[in-house]
Amino acid sequence: MRVIARKTLRDFWTRHADAEQPLKAWYQEAVTSTWLTPNDIIQRYHSADIIPGNRVVFNIKNNDYRLIVKIHYNTRTVYVRFVGTHREYDKVDAKTI
C-alpha cells in the first residue's frame, strides 16, 4: 500500500515519543501489505474498526492512541486522516475527517 502523509505520523510522534515505535511499525506493515478489502485489515488487526467512507480506526500502542485512515482499495492508497489521543479522537467525526 502507498501511505500518504507519513509526516502526520512523524509530527505526532515528535509530540508523543512513546508513539514513535508503534506508528513506525504500523507504517512499515501498511506499506508492505496489500489490502484489497476491509476483511484483509480485520484479519491482521482484530481490534480495528471499519467505519463508513472507507475509513478504518486503528488502535495504536495498546489503544493509547487512535489512527484514522481512509483507504482507496482500488488504487492501494492509504490516507492518514487523523492520529491522536482518545481525548482528541472524541472531538472528531471519524466518518468525515
ABEGO torsion letter per residue (X at the ends): XBBBGAAAAAAAAAABAAAAAAAAAAAAAAAABBBABAAAAAAABAABBBBBGGBBBBBBGGGABBBBBBBBAAAGBBBBABBBBAAAAAABBAAAX
